[in-house]
Amino acid sequence: MEDDDVDMLPEVHVHGLRLHAGQQRRPIPLRMPLPTIPPSLRGEPLDAWMRVRFLVKATGEATMVVLEPTDHRELTLAAVDVLERWTFLPQMDGDTPVDGELTVKIHFRTP
């Protein structure tokens, strides 16, 4: 297989943004800047994960909780700084906004 035939994934991507079945849907990110790998870790081989939960009020206000940090403290802190800027539409139950939560995994990897 030629290198031209391979699609490269970005070095940071997010997992877990699925919708619920039925009428209830999870909070939806409106603004979701992606974390970047800090300069001090550039050039190092990385395959790191972190898991965060966003608690989103019916008003759309969100609180982020780190459930599982990465193995690199500096990477976790840089990610938290960016993830705190995410904004959301609230979870909906039919036409009614309700409190909800969304758990995502952030994957940092370098080739």
C-alpha positions, 0 to 999 in steps of 0.5 A: 500500500502506498503512503498516498492511500492512507488517510492520517488521523489528526493527533488529537481526536474525541470519542463519545459524541453519540446521540441517545435513541428516542426523543432524549438527546445528550448535551451537544457541544456548540464550541469545542476547541481541541487540545493540542500537544504541549511543545515540551512533548512534541517529537515524543511518541504519544498514545495517551487517553484521558476521559472527562465528563461534562455536567451540563445544566438545563441552562447550558452551563457546564462543569467539567470533571476529569475522570481519568487523566493522561500519564503526562501531567503537562498534557492533562493540564493543557487539555483541561485549559482548552476543554473548560472552554467548551460550550453546550446546548443542554440535553433535551427531553422532547422539547424541554431542556433538562440537566444532563451529562456527556462523557468523552475520551480524548486521544492524543497520539503521534506517529 
